[in-house]
């Protein structure tokens, strides 16, 4: 069953990232639950850290609810506060292919105190055991999880499970 971590329960203290922290990323676009779970197991991932803005999916097995079962047994959800979710401007930039605008908007959101607290918690979770940041987009170069790690864990060893 998934564990939702409310914003108020998140730690406010910042931790320095170990120079060679290893953190995985995975996107489930175009994969089945079976393929997804097999890839996580093969990589040695023990925890999912869900960084999707909204934990919804039209794909069977990828909706983060107890009823969807298998993919979420080891999941932690980093809940974005309303202010830090993808803004209308960010979504419009993404749809229009204005990548520079999207990056600028997302990087601005990462400077919010709530986002900083969430990033600290994400890194603490990832330091405890092999963890993968989860989002929909399969290709890491097309996903915000790469921007997130570049910003908050620039010295970490990042392994993209479906690269």
N, C-alpha and C positions, 0 to 999 in steps of 0.2 A: 504494500500500500504506500502511496506517496506521502511525503511529509511536507506540509506547507509551512514555510517559515515566515511569520508576519514581520513586517518592517520594524515594529517596536521591539521585537525580540532580537534584532540584529545587533551585533557588537559595534560599538562606536570606535574602538581602538584600531589603529592601523598596524599592520604587521609588515615587516619587510619581507619581500619574496626571496626565498632561498635562490641563490644564483642559478642553480640547475634544477629548480622545481620542474617536474614533468607533468604536463596537463594535456589531456586529450580533448578533441572536439569531434562531434559527429552530427550529421544532418540526416534525417530519415527520408528525404525526398526520393521517390523512385525505388524504395526498398520495402520488403515485407517485414513483419515483426520478427519472423524467424531469422531472416538474413541480418537484421539489425542486432538481435540478441547474440547471434553467432559472432558477428564482428566485434561486439563489445567483449565477449568472452575471450576471443582469440587475442585481443589487444591487452587483456588483463585488467580491464576497467571494472572496478567494484562499486562505483557510485556515479549516478547521473546527476548533473546540476542543470536543471531546466532554466534556460535563459530566454525562452520565448516571451514575447510581450504579452501574449494571450495563450494559455495552455489548452487551446482547442485545436482539433484536427478533424478533417473529414475522413482521414485514413483510419480504418479499423485498427484498434490496438494502440493508437498513439494519442488518444485523448487521455489527459491525466486525471483519471478518476479510478477509484477502487475497482469498479466493474470492468475496466479495460485491462486490469490484471498485469500480465507478465512483464511488460516493458517498464512498469513503474514501481516494481518492488523495491528497487534501490535508489529511487529518485528523491531529490531535494528540489524544491521549487524556490527560486529567488524571485520574490514578488516585486515587480516594478511598481513604484508609487505612481499614481495617476499622472503626476507632472513629468515623470521620466519615461513614460511610454512613448512609442513612436508618435511624433506629432503629425498633424495634418500636413504641415510643410515637408516633413521628412518622407511621409508616404508619397506625397505628390512628386517629390524629387526622385524617389526610387522608381516610380512608374514612368517618369519622363526620361529616365536614364541620366539624370544629372548627379553623377556619383560624387563629384566634389562638393556639391551642396549637401547631399546626404551625409557625407563624412563630417562636414562642418557642424551640421545640426546634431548628429549623434554624439560627436565629441563634446559639444556644449552640454548635452544632457548628462554626460559622464562627470561633469563638474558639479552637479547638484549634490548636496550633502547626503540625500537618500541613496543616490547611486554610489557615492564613495563608501558608504556603510555596506551596501550590498556587495561591492567589489571586495571589500575586506573579508566579508563572510565567505564569499565564493573562494577566495584564496585559502582561507583557513580550512574549509571543507576539502579542498583539493590537496592540501598538505597532509591531511590525515590518512588518506588512502588513494589509490589510483582512481582518478575522477575524469569524467568527460563532460564538457559543456554541450548541451543539447539544443539544437534548433531545427527548423524544418529544412532549410537550404542545404543541399548536399555538398555543393562546392564551397569550400571555406573562403575563397577569394570573393564570393558574392554574398557573404553573410556578415552580420554585425558581430558575431562571436570572435572573428579575427580582429576587428577593430578594437573590441573590448580587451582582448588579451594583449594586443600591441600597446594599449594605453596603460593597463594596470599591472601587467606582468611582462615587461619587455625583456627580461633576462630569463624567462622560463623557457624550457624546452617544450615546444608545442608539437603534438603529434595529431595529425588529422586522420581519423580512422578510415574514412572513405576518400583518400586523396589519390 
